[in-house]
Amino acid sequence: MGLRGPPPKPTRIRMLEGNRGRRPLPADEPQYPQGVPERPTGMSAGARKIWDTLVGEMAASGVLRPVDALALMQLCEDQAMLDTLRKGMTQMTRELSKKAKENKRDLPGGPLIQLSRTIEGRRTLSTIRELSAQIIVQRREFGLTPASNGRVQTAGAGSGSMDPLERALCG
């Protein structure tokens, strides 16, 4: 299930705007230190490659925190599993095409349609669809989708990374 309603406005922005809604500001929000998490041990080879790529891209933005290691590990493992499933599906379609060619049969709709008519093919396609949806949700948490980029605040320290509202108020 997706997120309900618009994402909450960060408390810091609400304070800068003057808390127009007059609702109480949360006083007990957790504050975690910024920093790049260490890669957990026991990750698969594919997940390690994905980890290195994602951390390399995300480290400069200041979004990562050490506490995010397990959530990022789960995203990397799921992405590696999805990549494996897609490779397996490609191999299954090649095998169907090869068998059809040997038997001099035509595959109406192509090998992917024929694969979807088998139990194994339906299970593989269903698993790919479910895992893809799960990965999108996980990627949103880190601001890795186009729509979620605006929801995640970076932790830069220079005036170039200052929030536009804060820049206007501070001069």
N, C-alpha and C positions, 0 to 999 in steps of 0.2 A: 504494500500500500504506500502511496506517495505521501509527501508532506502536506499537512492541512494548512490552507491559507498562505498569506505572504510570510516570508521569513521575518523573524523578529528583528527590529532595529537594534543595533549594538547600543549598550548602555552609555558608552562614551558619547556617541552621537546624540542620544536623547538628552544628555546633560548639556551638551554644547547648544542644542536647539532651545533649551529652556524648559524641557519636559512639558510640552503643550498639553498633553493628555492628562496631566496632574495625577497620573497613577504612580504608586510608589516604585522607586527604582530598586532593582534587586541588590541587596547588600552582600549577599554571600556567593557571588559568582566565583567559580574556581579560577585561580590565576596560575597557569603553568609556565615554567621557564621556556623560552625560545631555544631552538637548537635542532640540529640534525640528529635523528635517532640512529642508534647503531643497528646494523642489520642483525636480526635474531638468528640464532643457529638453528640448523635443521631444516632450512628452506630447500626446496627443490632447485635444480640447476636453472630451469626456466624462470622460476620466481626470483632467483637471485639476479638474473639479467634484467628483469623488469624492475626490480628494486633499485638497481644501480641507475637505470635510465630515469625512473621517476624522481628519485632523490636528487640526481644531478640536475634535473630540470626545476625542481621545486625548492631546492636549498637557497637559491638566490632571492626568492620572493619573501623569505622569512615566515612562511606559513607553517613549517614543520616544528614540532616539539617532540622531545624524547618520549613523552607519554603516548604519542601516536604510533609507536613502533608496531604494536600488535594489529591495529586496524590497517596500517599500510601493508603489513605482512599478509593479512587476509586478502586484501585487494590483489597483491602480487600473485599469491597462490591461485586465486580464482582466475586471474587473467592467464596464467600459465596453463591451467586446466582447460580453459576455453580454447586457447591456441592449439593444444593437443587434440581436443575434440574436433576442431575444424580440420586439422591435418588428417585425422582418422576418417572424417566424412569424405574428404577429397580422395583418400585411398579407396574407400568403399565405392565411390562413383567410378573411379578408374577400373576397379575390379569388375563392376557391372558392365561397363563399356567393353572391357576385354572379353568377358564371357559372351556378350552379345555378338561381338565381332567373330569369335571362334565358331559360334553356332549360326552365323550369317543371319542374325535377327536384327530388326530395327527396334530402337527404344523410343516409342512414342512419347513426346514431351521431353526427352533427354534423360540422361542417367540420374539426375537429381530427383526428377519426378518418379522415376522407377524406384529409387531408393526410398522415397517417402511412402511407397506402397508396402514396404517390408516392415516387420515388427522392429527389427534392429534399427532400421533407418528412422522410423517414427520416434523411437526412444532417443536416438542420438540427436535428432532435430529438436525434440522437446527439451532435452537437457541443455542444448546450446541456447535455445530461446530463454529458458529460465535463468541460466547462468549469466547471459548477456544482460538481462534486466537487473539482476543482483549487482553486477559490476557497475552499471550506470548509477545505481543508488550509492554504491561505495565511492565512486569517483566524484559524485556531487559533494560528499562530505569533505573532500579535500579541495574543492573548487576546480576540478579538472574537466568540467564540461562547459561549453560556451555559456549556457544559461546560469551556471552557478559561479562563474568568475566574479560577478559583482557582489555576491553574498559573502565571500571570504575576504577578510581584511588582512593585508600584509603587515608585517612588523618592521618596516623600514625606519631608519632614524634620521635620514636627511630631509631637507625641506622639499625635495622633489617627490618624496613619497608621502608627504603630509596630506591629510584629508582636505579636500577643497573647502569644506565648511570651516574646518579648523584654521586653514590658511587665511580665510576671509576674516575670521574673528580675531586672529592674532596679529594681523597686519602684515 
